[in-house]
Every structure is written in structure tokens, then in C-alpha cells.
Amino acid sequence: MSYEIKLGTRATSQLKKLDLHIKEIVKRKLRDNLTLNPHRCPLLSGKYSSLRRIAFSTPGGEYRAIYTIREDKKRVVVLFVGARENFYKEFERYLS
């Protein structure tokens, strides 16, 4: 059974800032990689160990996304998306 991909508020606003072509690639990569088996991506460590991360390349550079899985609804909620550079520092600042 496949999972529904849902973008959180922050991920949606982050995607809006991207070039249209890059935004479509990021959305497609998230859908293609997380719809069937979102459990294949590694968990974060430390206090965010319930969240998972995915990394992928686009013509615009390396990107990362952090997401959670809602098993009861068969839904993947993407919480945070961004370029690789300073990604985890920005994520930490967002949660503070």
C-alpha cells in the first residue's frame, strides 16, 4: 500500500522560494522515493530520533528533507526542505 505525501507549512513555504523547475524536481523526488517505502530512509539521531531524512540531487544542487510517518493515516508529512548547505543548523533554528 502506498503512502500519501503531505507538505507541512514550513516545507510548503520553503518550496515556494525555489525556482519552478527545481521545485518540481524536489516534489517528484519526494513522491518517487517516499510513496512506496518511506521507512527505507534513515532516522535522525538524538532528540529528533523519531524523524527521518532523505537526501537527493537536482540540477540546482543537493537537497535534504526531514519528514515523519503517520502510520495510522498512511501519510508521510514533510516538515522541512532545503539545500544541503547549513541544512541541519537551519532545521535546529526552526525548531527553537
Contact map, one row per residue, 1 for C-alpha under 8 A:
111000000000000000000000000000000001000000000000000000000000000000000000000000000000000000000000
111100000000000000000000000000000011100000000000000000000000000000000000010000000000000000000000
111110000000000000000000000000000111110000000000000000000000000000000000011100000000000000000000
011111000000000000000000000000000010000000000000000000000000000000000000011100000000000000000000
001111100000000000000000000001100110000000000000000000000000000000000000001111000000000000000000
000111110000000000000000000000000000000000000000000000000000000000000000001111000000000000000000
000011111011000000000000000000000000000000000000000000000000000000000000000011100000000000000000
000001111111000000000000000000000000000000000000000000000000000000000000000011110000000000000000
000000111111100000000000000000000000000000000000000000000000000000000000000000100000000000000000
000000011111110000000000000000000000000000000000000000000000000000000000000000110000000000000000
000000111111111000000000000000000000000000000000000000000000000000000000000001111000000000000000
000000111111111100000000000000000000000000000000000000000000000000000000000000000000000000000000
000000001111111110000000000000000000000000000000000000000000000000000000000000000000000000000000
000000000111111111000000000000000000000000000000000000000000000000000000000000011100000000000000
000000000011111111000010000000000000000000000000000000000000000000000000000000001000000000000000
000000000001111111100010000000000000000000000000000000000000000000000000000000000000000000000000
000000000000111111100000000000000000000000000000000000000000000000000000000000000000000000000000
000000000000011111110110000000000000000000000000000000000000000000000000000000000000000000000000
000000000000000111111110000000000000000000000000000000000000000000000000000000000000000000000000
000000000000000001111111000000000000000000000000000000000000000000000000000000000000000000000000
000000000000000000111111100000000000000000000000000000000000000000000000000000000000000000000000
000000000000000001111111110000000000000000000000000000000111000000000000000000000000000000000000
000000000000001101111111111000000000000000000000000000000000000000000000000000000000000000000000
000000000000000000011111111100000000000000000000000000000000000000000000000000000000000000000000
000000000000000000001111111110000000000000000000000000000100000000000000000000000000000000000000
000000000000000000000111111111000000000000000000000000000100001000000000000000000000000000000000
000000000000000000000011111111100000000000000000000000000000000000000000000000000000000000000000
000000000000000000000001111111110000000000000000000000000000000000000000000000000000000000000000
000000000000000000000000111111111000000000000000000000010000000000000000000000000000000000000000
000010000000000000000000011111111110000000000000000000000000000000000000000000000000000000000000
000010000000000000000000001111111110000000000000000000000000000000000000000000000000000000000000
000000000000000000000000000111111111000000000000000000000000000000000000000000000000000000000000
000000000000000000000000000011111111110000000000000000000000000000000000000000000000000000000000
001010000000000000000000000001111111110000000000000000000000000000000000000100000000000000000000
011110000000000000000000000001111111110000000000000000000000000000000000000100000000000000000000
111000000000000000000000000000011111110000000000000000000000000000000000000000000000000000000000
011000000000000000000000000000001111111100000000000000000000000000000000000000000000000000000000
001000000000000000000000000000001111111110000000000000000000000000001000000100000000000000000000
000000000000000000000000000000000000111111000000000000000000000000000000000000000000000000000000
000000000000000000000000000000000000111111000000000000000000000000000000000000000000000000000000
000000000000000000000000000000000000011111100000000111000000000000000000000000000000000000000000
000000000000000000000000000000000000001111110000000111000000000000000000000000000000000000000000
000000000000000000000000000000000000000011111000111110000000000000000000000000000000000000000000
000000000000000000000000000000000000000001111101111110000000000000000000000000000000000000000000
000000000000000000000000000000000000000000111111100000000000000000000000000000000000000000000000
000000000000000000000000000000000000000000011111100000000000000000000000000000000000000000000000
000000000000000000000000000000000000000000001111100000000000000000000000000000000000000000000000
000000000000000000000000000000000000000000011111111000000000000000000000000000000000000000000000
000000000000000000000000000000000000000000111111111100000000000000000000000000000000000000000000
000000000000000000000000000000000000000000110001111100000000000000010000000000000000000000000000
000000000000000000000000000000000000000000110001111110000000000001110000000000000000000000000000
000000000000000000000000000000000000000011110000111111000000000001110000000000000000000000000000
000000000000000000000000000000000000000011110000001111100000000111100000000000000000000000000000
000000000000000000000000000000000000000011000000000111110000000111000000000000000000000000000000
000000000000000000000000000000000000000000000000000011111000011110000000000000000000000000000000
000000000000000000000000000010000000000000000000000001111100011100000000000000000000000000000000
000000000000000000000000000000000000000000000000000000111111111000000000000000000000000000000000
000000000000000000000100110000000000000000000000000000011111111000000000000000000000000000000000
000000000000000000000100000000000000000000000000000000001111100000000000000000000000000000000000
000000000000000000000100000000000000000000000000000000001111110000000000000000000000000000000000
000000000000000000000000000000000000000000000000000000001111111000000000000000000011000000000000
000000000000000000000000000000000000000000000000000000111101111100000000000000000011000000000000
000000000000000000000000010000000000000000000000000000111100111110000000000000001111000000000000
000000000000000000000000000000000000000000000000000011110000011111000000000000001111001000000000
000000000000000000000000000000000000000000000000000011100000001111100000000001111100000000000000
000000000000000000000000000000000000000000000000001111000000000111110000000001111000000000000000
000000000000000000000000000000000000000000000000001110000000000011111000000111110000000000000000
000000000000000000000000000000000000000000000000011100000000000001111100000111100000000000000000
000000000000000000000000000000000000010000000000000000000000000000111110011110000000000000000000
000000000000000000000000000000000000000000000000000000000000000000011111111110000000000000000000
000000000000000000000000000000000000000000000000000000000000000000001111111000000000000000000000
000000000000000000000000000000000000000000000000000000000000000000000111111000000000000000000000
000000000000000000000000000000000000000000000000000000000000000000000111111000000000000000000000
011100000000000000000000000000000000000000000000000000000000000000001111111100000000000000000000
001111000000000000000000000000000000000000000000000000000000000000001111111110000000000000000000
001111000000000000000000000000000110010000000000000000000000000000111100011111000000000000000000
000011110000000000000000000000000000000000000000000000000000000000111100001111100000000000000000
000011110010000000000000000000000000000000000000000000000000000011110000000111111000000000000000
000000111110000000000000000000000000000000000000000000000000000011110000000011111000000000000000
000000010110010000000000000000000000000000000000000000000000000011100000000001111100000000100000
000000000010011000000000000000000000000000000000000000000000001111000000000001111110000000000000
000000000000010000000000000000000000000000000000000000000000001110000000000000011111001000000000
000000000000000000000000000000000000000000000000000000000000111100000000000000001111111000000000
000000000000000000000000000000000000000000000000000000000000111100000000000000000111111000000000
000000000000000000000000000000000000000000000000000000000000000000000000000000000011111000000000
000000000000000000000000000000000000000000000000000000000000000000000000000000000011111111000000
000000000000000000000000000000000000000000000000000000000000000100000000000000000111111111100000
000000000000000000000000000000000000000000000000000000000000000000000000000000000000011111110000
000000000000000000000000000000000000000000000000000000000000000000000000000000000000011111111000
000000000000000000000000000000000000000000000000000000000000000000000000000000000000011111111100
000000000000000000000000000000000000000000000000000000000000000000000000000000010000001111111110
000000000000000000000000000000000000000000000000000000000000000000000000000000000000000111111111
000000000000000000000000000000000000000000000000000000000000000000000000000000000000000011111111
000000000000000000000000000000000000000000000000000000000000000000000000000000000000000001111111
000000000000000000000000000000000000000000000000000000000000000000000000000000000000000000111111
000000000000000000000000000000000000000000000000000000000000000000000000000000000000000000011111
